[in-house]
Amino acid sequence: MAKPDKETYDVIIIGAGMSGLVCGCYLAKAGLRVLIAEQHHKPGGYCTSFRRKGFTFDAAAHSFGGYREGGILHKVFSDFNLHDRIKITRYDPSDIIMSPDQTIRFWSDIGKTVDSLQGAFPHEGENIQNFFHFLTHRQPTEFAKLGKMTLQALLRAYFTDEKLQAILALPILGNGDLPPSRISAFVAAKIYTEFLLDGGYYPEGGMQALPDAIAQRFKEYGGTLMLSTLVKKIKITDSVVRGVVLGNSEFIPAKCIISNGDAHQTFFNLLGTKHVGREFLDMMDKMIPSQGIFVLYLGINPFSELPEPGVNCWFLPHYNIENMYALSRSEKNIKLPEYYMVRVSPDKKTILAFVNTPFRNKRFWTQKKNAFIETFIKSIERNTIPDLSQHIAYKEAATPATLYRYTLNYRGAAYGWAGLISQFANRDLIKPSFIEGLYLTGHWTTYGQGIAGVAYVGHSVANMVLRAKAH
């Protein structure tokens, strides 16, 4: 395990999630002395893998987007010379939506995706063409306007068929934890362009290969990575960062601090009212985090009835997305939502499935996890994979409480702050104006979701730090 140098660091990054790793790698490559401190024993945050009983599972992130020529992940790989270090396969289609009336596939060829939708909804044919043209040939000024409208408004501007609107909204509900009436159209459009229309990418060996490769490059650039290292406090004097205090009370000085952790924990616990101010904390108290997720992990004996490996299969039981979302939000009577995503691993040895669900508390999930596992398996068996239970060799699950334990994300939130219009692009959540030398990166900044989104934020924050240092 790397140990910190007693000299002052240029930058300390709290958290080795994908955004922190990308940010740290750019800064170390630029010649800065950078330390990344991570409380978990491996890098990656939600983008990690683990082994149980001979099976390898992806913890939460199960594929990624943004790897096209010109995409942010392609740029990261090019900038860090990673293309030859990780073998990336693109699964095609990347996503399948199974509705009560038809099955829609999202192909790497957007024309095939449009054809799939037009075949199911011929009366919306021209509108479908126009919608996807808007997403893929957007003008920056027009796209920026989406931050002030909901996905529902955007879909209604193009389509009249409510079934089509529900089908297009389902993967946004799953990947953004909000229905079309509430999620920012900008956030939804980014999920489409960076995860669905340019998605389906997967690293050989599992998702852990991504953070491991960037972490290794970070160390080669001279960066210091400390795992199993909890940061307890950010030290501030006269509204200027001075360094961090670790869980063992050791102080490490730094000229700049970047938190890749939960924004709620950053401001309330690592900083506190003495340095943040009650007004800002009251504002944060009113902000709404995304829900957690319940992730089912199944080790299986391969059989012929499995869905296509490497493909995200979305089950849509009916077309009332708003009602499905409302039922998934109840903390008093938590039940697994009717919709879900299920994915067979490329080697056909494991299955990952997930649904959005509230946090409630640790005790609830300790008591209910096993029952939820069985309920989820029965639902998948009934709707997607017949006879699944006969082929299961191992079963486990992660709850919102599990996500909190490994990442410290507030209430086990899966996507940072909820992607509401009112919570979009909050400047003080990426560069607080009231503390010199403090930055945030990752999905809690309200500027990016998913692996591609947080990589973009990491790159942007690194540039902000370098520009500030130049001046």
C-alpha positions as CSV (number, residue, x, y, z in Angstrom):
1,M,0.0,0.0,0.0
2,A,1.4,3.4,-1.0
3,K,2.1,5.8,1.9
4,P,1.7,9.6,1.6
5,D,4.8,11.8,1.3
6,K,5.1,14.2,4.1
7,E,5.7,17.1,1.7
8,T,2.7,19.1,0.5
9,Y,0.8,17.7,-2.4
10,D,-0.5,19.9,-5.2
11,V,-3.8,18.0,-5.1
12,I,-5.5,15.5,-2.9
13,I,-8.5,13.7,-4.4
14,I,-11.0,12.1,-2.0
15,G,-12.4,9.0,-3.6
16,A,-11.1,6.7,-6.4
17,G,-14.3,6.5,-8.3
18,M,-14.1,6.8,-12.1
19,S,-14.3,10.6,-12.0
20,G,-11.6,11.0,-9.4
21,L,-9.3,8.6,-11.2
22,V,-9.7,10.4,-14.5
23,C,-9.2,13.8,-12.9
24,G,-6.2,12.6,-11.0
25,C,-4.6,11.0,-14.0
26,Y,-4.8,14.2,-16.0
27,L,-3.3,16.2,-13.2
28,A,-0.5,13.7,-12.6
29,K,0.2,13.5,-16.3
30,A,0.5,17.4,-16.2
31,G,3.3,17.0,-13.6
32,L,1.3,17.8,-10.4
33,R,1.9,15.9,-7.2
34,V,-1.4,14.1,-6.7
35,L,-2.7,11.8,-3.9
36,I,-5.9,9.9,-4.3
37,A,-7.3,8.5,-1.0
38,E,-10.0,5.8,-1.2
39,Q,-11.8,4.3,1.7
40,H,-12.6,1.0,-0.1
41,H,-9.9,-1.6,-0.8
42,K,-10.2,-1.3,-4.5
43,P,-10.6,1.7,-6.9
44,G,-13.7,2.3,-9.1
45,G,-16.6,3.2,-6.8
46,Y,-19.7,1.7,-8.5
47,C,-17.5,0.6,-11.4
48,T,-16.0,-2.4,-9.6
49,S,-16.2,-6.2,-9.9
50,F,-16.0,-8.9,-7.3
51,R,-15.7,-12.7,-7.1
52,R,-18.0,-15.1,-5.2
53,K,-17.9,-19.0,-5.4
54,G,-15.9,-18.9,-8.6
55,F,-18.2,-16.3,-10.3
56,T,-17.2,-12.8,-11.3
57,F,-19.8,-10.1,-10.9
58,D,-19.9,-6.4,-11.8
59,A,-21.0,-4.6,-8.6
60,A,-23.3,-2.0,-10.3
61,A,-22.0,-0.5,-13.6
62,H,-22.4,-3.3,-16.2
63,S,-21.4,-1.6,-19.5
64,F,-20.5,1.9,-20.6
65,G,-20.9,4.4,-23.4
66,G,-19.1,7.4,-24.9
67,Y,-16.4,5.2,-26.6
68,R,-17.1,6.3,-30.1
69,E,-14.5,8.3,-32.0
70,G,-14.7,11.7,-30.4
71,G,-16.5,10.3,-27.3
72,I,-15.2,11.2,-23.8
73,L,-14.2,7.6,-22.9
74,H,-12.4,7.2,-26.3
75,K,-10.5,10.5,-25.5
76,V,-9.6,9.3,-22.0
77,F,-8.2,6.0,-23.5
78,S,-6.3,7.9,-26.1
79,D,-4.9,10.5,-23.7
80,F,-3.7,7.8,-21.3
81,N,-2.6,5.3,-24.0
82,L,-5.0,2.7,-22.8
83,H,-6.4,1.3,-26.0
84,D,-3.8,-1.5,-26.1
85,R,-4.1,-2.3,-22.4
86,I,-7.8,-3.1,-22.3
87,K,-9.8,-5.1,-24.9
88,I,-13.2,-3.5,-25.4
89,T,-16.1,-5.3,-27.0
90,R,-19.2,-3.6,-28.1
91,Y,-22.4,-5.7,-27.8
92,D,-25.0,-5.1,-30.5
93,P,-27.8,-4.4,-29.7
94,S,-26.8,-2.7,-26.5
95,D,-30.3,-2.5,-25.1
96,I,-33.6,-4.3,-25.7
97,I,-36.9,-3.0,-24.4
98,M,-39.6,-5.7,-24.0
99,S,-43.0,-4.1,-23.8
100,P,-46.5,-5.8,-23.7
101,D,-46.9,-5.4,-27.4
102,Q,-43.4,-5.4,-29.0
103,T,-39.7,-5.7,-28.6
104,I,-37.5,-2.7,-29.5
105,R,-33.7,-3.0,-30.0
106,F,-31.2,-0.3,-29.8
107,W,-28.4,-1.0,-32.3
108,S,-25.0,0.5,-32.8
109,D,-26.3,1.5,-36.2
110,I,-28.8,4.3,-35.4
111,G,-30.6,3.7,-38.6
112,K,-31.5,0.2,-37.5
113,T,-32.8,1.5,-34.2
114,V,-35.0,4.0,-36.0
115,D,-36.2,1.2,-38.3
116,S,-37.0,-1.0,-35.2
117,L,-39.2,1.8,-33.7
118,Q,-40.8,2.8,-37.1
119,G,-41.8,-0.9,-37.6
120,A,-43.6,-0.9,-34.3
121,F,-45.0,2.6,-34.7
122,P,-45.4,3.3,-38.4
123,H,-47.7,6.3,-37.8
124,E,-44.9,8.0,-35.9
125,G,-42.3,7.2,-38.5
126,E,-41.2,10.7,-39.5
127,N,-41.4,11.9,-35.9
128,I,-39.1,9.1,-34.8
129,Q,-36.6,10.0,-37.5
130,N,-36.7,13.7,-36.4
131,F,-36.3,12.8,-32.7
132,F,-33.2,10.8,-33.2
133,H,-31.8,13.3,-35.7
134,F,-32.1,15.9,-33.0
135,L,-30.3,13.8,-30.5
136,T,-27.4,12.9,-32.8
137,H,-27.1,16.2,-34.8
138,R,-27.8,18.7,-32.0
139,Q,-26.8,22.3,-32.1
140,P,-25.3,23.3,-28.8
141,T,-27.6,26.3,-28.3
142,E,-30.7,24.1,-28.9
143,F,-29.4,21.3,-26.7
144,A,-28.7,23.7,-23.8
145,K,-32.4,24.7,-23.8
146,L,-33.2,21.1,-22.6
147,G,-32.0,22.0,-19.2
148,K,-35.1,24.0,-18.6
149,M,-37.7,21.4,-19.8
150,T,-38.7,17.9,-18.8
151,L,-38.3,14.7,-20.8
152,Q,-42.1,14.6,-20.9
153,A,-42.2,18.0,-22.7
154,L,-39.6,16.9,-25.1
155,L,-41.3,13.6,-26.0
156,R,-44.7,15.3,-26.4
157,A,-43.1,17.8,-28.7
158,Y,-42.2,14.9,-31.1
159,F,-44.8,12.2,-30.4
160,T,-48.5,11.7,-29.8
161,D,-48.4,7.9,-29.1
162,E,-48.2,7.4,-25.4
163,K,-47.0,3.8,-25.7
164,L,-44.0,5.0,-27.7
165,Q,-43.3,7.7,-25.2
166,A,-43.3,5.1,-22.4
167,I,-41.0,2.8,-24.3
168,L,-38.5,5.7,-24.8
169,A,-38.8,6.8,-21.2
170,L,-38.2,3.4,-19.6
171,P,-34.4,3.2,-19.9
172,I,-34.3,6.8,-18.6
173,L,-36.3,5.8,-15.6
174,G,-33.9,2.9,-15.0
175,N,-30.7,4.9,-15.6
176,G,-31.8,8.2,-14.1
177,D,-34.4,7.2,-11.5
178,L,-37.0,9.8,-12.6
179,P,-40.1,9.6,-14.7
180,P,-40.5,11.8,-17.8
181,S,-42.6,14.4,-15.9
182,R,-39.7,15.1,-13.5
183,I,-36.3,14.4,-15.1
184,S,-34.5,17.2,-17.0
185,A,-34.6,16.7,-20.7
186,F,-30.9,17.5,-20.8
187,V,-30.0,14.7,-18.4
188,A,-32.3,12.3,-20.3
189,A,-30.8,13.3,-23.7
190,K,-27.3,12.7,-22.4
191,I,-28.3,9.3,-21.2
192,Y,-29.6,8.5,-24.7
193,T,-26.5,9.9,-26.5
194,E,-23.9,8.6,-24.2
195,F,-25.4,5.3,-23.0
196,L,-28.0,4.0,-25.4
197,L,-27.0,5.3,-28.8
198,D,-23.3,4.9,-28.1
199,G,-23.5,2.1,-25.6
200,G,-22.9,-1.6,-25.1
201,Y,-19.2,-1.4,-24.5
202,Y,-17.6,-3.8,-22.1
203,P,-14.0,-4.5,-21.0
204,E,-12.6,-8.0,-21.1
205,G,-12.4,-9.4,-17.6
206,G,-15.2,-7.3,-16.2
207,M,-15.8,-3.6,-15.3
208,Q,-13.0,-3.6,-12.7
209,A,-10.6,-3.5,-15.6
210,L,-11.5,0.1,-16.3
211,P,-10.6,1.7,-12.9
212,D,-7.6,-0.7,-12.5
213,A,-6.1,0.4,-15.8
214,I,-6.6,4.1,-15.1
215,A,-5.3,3.7,-11.5
216,Q,-2.2,2.0,-12.9
217,R,-1.6,4.8,-15.4
218,F,-2.1,7.3,-12.6
219,K,0.7,5.7,-10.6
220,E,2.9,5.5,-13.7
221,Y,2.5,9.3,-14.1
222,G,3.8,9.7,-10.5
223,G,0.5,9.8,-8.6
224,T,0.1,8.2,-5.2
225,L,-3.0,6.0,-4.6
226,M,-3.9,5.0,-1.0
227,L,-6.6,2.4,-0.7
228,S,-8.5,1.4,2.5
229,T,-7.8,5.0,3.6
230,L,-10.7,7.1,5.0
231,V,-10.6,10.9,4.9
232,K,-12.2,12.2,8.1
233,K,-11.9,16.0,7.6
234,I,-10.9,18.6,5.1
235,K,-8.7,21.2,6.9
236,I,-9.7,24.8,6.2
237,T,-8.0,28.0,7.4
238,D,-9.4,31.5,6.5
239,S,-11.6,29.9,3.8
240,V,-8.6,28.3,2.1
241,V,-8.0,24.5,1.9
242,R,-4.9,23.3,3.8
243,G,-5.1,19.5,3.5
244,V,-7.0,16.5,4.8
245,V,-7.2,14.6,8.1
246,L,-7.3,10.8,7.7
247,G,-9.3,8.4,9.8
248,N,-6.1,7.6,11.8
249,S,-5.9,11.4,12.6
250,E,-2.9,11.9,10.3
251,F,-2.8,15.3,8.6
252,I,-1.6,15.5,4.9
253,P,-1.2,19.0,3.5
254,A,-2.3,20.0,0.1
255,K,-2.8,23.2,-2.0
256,C,-6.0,21.9,-3.6
257,I,-8.7,19.3,-2.5
258,I,-11.0,17.6,-5.0
259,S,-13.9,15.5,-3.5
260,N,-15.0,12.6,-5.6
261,G,-17.2,11.6,-2.8
262,D,-20.8,12.3,-1.8
263,A,-21.5,16.0,-1.9
264,H,-23.8,15.7,1.2
265,Q,-20.9,14.1,3.2
266,T,-18.4,16.5,1.7
267,F,-20.2,19.7,3.0
268,F,-21.9,18.4,6.1
269,N,-19.2,16.1,7.5
270,L,-15.8,16.8,5.9
271,L,-16.3,20.6,6.1
272,G,-19.3,21.4,8.3
273,T,-21.2,24.6,9.3
274,K,-18.0,26.4,10.5
275,H,-16.7,26.6,6.9
276,V,-19.7,26.2,4.7
277,G,-22.4,28.3,6.3
278,R,-25.9,27.4,7.4
279,E,-27.6,28.9,4.3
280,F,-25.8,26.7,1.9
281,L,-26.3,23.6,4.1
282,D,-30.0,24.4,4.3
283,M,-30.1,24.6,0.5
284,M,-28.4,21.2,0.3
285,D,-30.8,19.7,2.9
286,K,-33.7,20.6,0.5
287,M,-32.0,18.9,-2.5
288,I,-33.3,15.4,-3.5
289,P,-30.9,12.5,-4.0
290,S,-31.6,9.8,-6.4
291,Q,-32.7,6.5,-5.0
292,G,-30.5,3.5,-4.4
293,I,-30.7,0.3,-6.4
294,F,-31.4,-3.4,-5.6
295,V,-28.9,-5.4,-7.6
296,L,-29.4,-9.2,-8.0
297,Y,-26.3,-11.3,-8.7
298,L,-26.9,-14.8,-10.0
299,G,-24.2,-17.4,-10.8
300,I,-25.8,-19.8,-13.3
301,N,-25.2,-23.0,-15.3
302,P,-25.6,-21.8,-18.9
303,F,-28.7,-23.0,-20.7
304,S,-30.3,-22.4,-24.1
305,E,-33.2,-20.1,-23.0
306,L,-30.9,-17.2,-21.9
307,P,-31.3,-13.8,-23.5
308,E,-28.5,-12.5,-25.7
309,P,-25.3,-12.1,-23.6
310,G,-23.9,-8.6,-23.0
311,V,-27.3,-7.0,-23.8
312,N,-29.3,-4.8,-21.3
313,C,-32.8,-6.2,-21.4
314,W,-35.5,-3.9,-20.0
315,F,-38.8,-5.3,-19.0
316,L,-41.8,-2.9,-19.3
317,P,-44.9,-4.5,-17.8
318,H,-47.3,-1.7,-18.9
319,Y,-47.2,1.9,-20.2
320,N,-47.9,3.9,-17.1
321,I,-44.3,5.1,-16.3
322,E,-45.5,7.7,-13.8
323,N,-47.3,5.1,-11.7
324,M,-44.4,2.7,-11.8
325,Y,-42.2,5.5,-10.5
326,A,-44.6,6.5,-7.7
327,L,-44.8,2.9,-6.4
328,S,-41.0,2.6,-6.4
329,R,-40.7,5.7,-4.1
330,S,-42.6,4.5,-1.1
331,E,-40.4,4.0,1.9
332,K,-43.3,2.9,4.2
333,N,-44.1,-0.1,2.0
334,I,-41.1,-0.9,-0.1
335,K,-41.8,-3.4,-2.9
336,L,-39.6,-4.2,-5.9
337,P,-40.8,-2.2,-8.9
338,E,-42.6,-3.9,-11.7
339,Y,-39.9,-2.9,-14.3
340,Y,-36.3,-4.0,-14.2
341,M,-33.2,-4.5,-16.2
342,V,-31.5,-7.9,-16.6
343,R,-28.2,-8.7,-18.3
344,V,-26.5,-12.0,-19.0
345,S,-22.7,-11.7,-18.8
346,P,-20.7,-12.2,-22.0
347,D,-19.5,-15.6,-20.8
348,K,-23.0,-16.7,-19.9
349,K,-22.0,-17.6,-16.4
350,T,-23.7,-14.8,-14.5
351,I,-26.7,-12.6,-14.5
352,L,-27.0,-9.1,-13.1
353,A,-30.4,-7.5,-12.7
354,F,-31.4,-4.3,-10.9
355,V,-34.3,-2.0,-10.0
356,N,-34.5,1.4,-8.3
357,T,-35.5,1.3,-4.7
358,P,-35.5,3.6,-1.6
359,F,-32.8,3.4,1.1
360,R,-35.0,3.3,4.3
361,N,-32.4,1.9,6.7
362,K,-29.8,-0.8,7.2
363,R,-32.0,-2.9,9.5
364,F,-34.8,-3.1,6.9
365,W,-32.5,-4.5,4.2
366,T,-30.9,-6.9,6.6
367,Q,-34.3,-8.4,7.3
368,K,-35.8,-8.2,3.8
369,K,-32.9,-8.9,1.4
370,N,-33.4,-12.6,1.1
371,A,-37.1,-12.3,0.5
372,F,-36.5,-9.6,-2.1
373,I,-34.0,-11.9,-3.9
374,E,-36.6,-14.7,-4.2
375,T,-39.3,-12.2,-5.4
376,F,-37.0,-10.8,-8.0
377,I,-36.0,-14.2,-9.3
378,K,-39.6,-15.2,-9.7
379,S,-40.4,-12.0,-11.6
380,I,-37.5,-12.5,-14.0
381,E,-38.5,-16.2,-14.4
382,R,-42.2,-15.2,-15.1
383,N,-41.5,-12.4,-17.5
384,T,-38.1,-12.8,-19.1
385,I,-36.1,-16.1,-18.5
386,P,-38.3,-19.2,-18.1
387,D,-37.1,-21.9,-15.8
388,L,-34.3,-19.6,-14.4
389,S,-34.5,-20.9,-10.9
390,Q,-33.6,-24.4,-12.1
391,H,-30.2,-23.2,-13.3
392,I,-29.0,-21.0,-10.4
393,A,-25.8,-22.1,-8.7
394,Y,-25.3,-19.0,-6.6
395,K,-27.4,-16.0,-5.6
396,E,-26.7,-12.8,-3.8
397,A,-27.8,-9.1,-3.9
398,A,-26.7,-5.6,-3.1
399,T,-29.1,-3.2,-1.4
400,P,-29.0,0.6,-1.1
401,A,-27.4,-0.1,2.3
402,T,-24.7,-2.2,0.6
403,L,-24.0,0.6,-1.8
404,Y,-23.6,3.0,1.1
405,R,-21.2,0.7,2.9
406,Y,-18.8,0.4,0.0
407,T,-19.1,4.0,-1.4
408,L,-20.5,6.2,1.4
409,N,-22.9,7.7,-1.1
410,Y,-25.7,9.5,0.7
411,R,-28.6,7.0,1.4
412,G,-27.0,4.6,-1.1
413,A,-27.9,7.0,-4.0
414,A,-27.1,5.4,-7.3
415,Y,-26.9,8.5,-9.5
416,G,-26.0,11.3,-7.1
417,W,-28.5,14.1,-7.0
418,A,-31.8,13.4,-8.8
419,G,-31.7,14.9,-12.3
420,L,-34.5,17.5,-11.7
421,I,-34.5,20.7,-13.6
422,S,-34.1,22.6,-10.3
423,Q,-31.0,20.6,-9.5
424,F,-29.3,20.9,-12.9
425,A,-25.8,22.5,-13.3
426,N,-25.3,23.9,-9.8
427,R,-22.0,25.8,-10.1
428,D,-21.3,25.7,-6.3
429,L,-21.4,21.9,-6.4
430,I,-18.3,21.7,-8.7
431,K,-16.4,24.8,-7.6
432,P,-17.7,26.2,-4.3
433,S,-17.3,30.0,-4.4
434,F,-16.8,30.3,-0.6
435,I,-13.7,28.1,-0.2
436,E,-10.5,28.6,-2.1
437,G,-8.8,25.5,-3.5
438,L,-11.9,23.2,-3.2
439,Y,-13.5,21.3,-6.1
440,L,-15.9,18.5,-6.5
441,T,-16.1,15.9,-9.3
442,G,-18.3,13.0,-10.2
443,H,-22.1,12.5,-10.3
444,W,-22.8,14.7,-7.2
445,T,-21.8,17.8,-9.1
446,T,-25.1,17.8,-11.1
447,Y,-23.0,17.9,-14.3
448,G,-22.7,14.3,-15.3
449,Q,-24.2,10.8,-14.9
450,G,-22.9,7.4,-15.8
451,I,-19.3,6.5,-16.5
452,A,-19.1,8.7,-19.6
453,G,-20.7,11.6,-17.7
454,V,-18.4,11.4,-14.7
455,A,-15.3,11.0,-16.9
456,Y,-16.3,14.2,-18.6
457,V,-16.6,16.0,-15.2
458,G,-13.2,14.6,-14.1
459,H,-11.6,15.9,-17.3
460,S,-13.3,19.3,-16.9
461,V,-12.3,19.7,-13.2
462,A,-8.7,18.8,-14.0
463,N,-8.6,21.6,-16.6
464,M,-10.1,24.0,-14.0
465,V,-7.4,23.1,-11.6
466,L,-4.6,23.5,-14.2
467,R,-6.0,26.9,-15.3
468,A,-6.1,28.1,-11.7
469,K,-2.6,26.9,-11.1
470,A,-1.4,28.7,-14.3
471,H,-2.8,32.0,-13.0
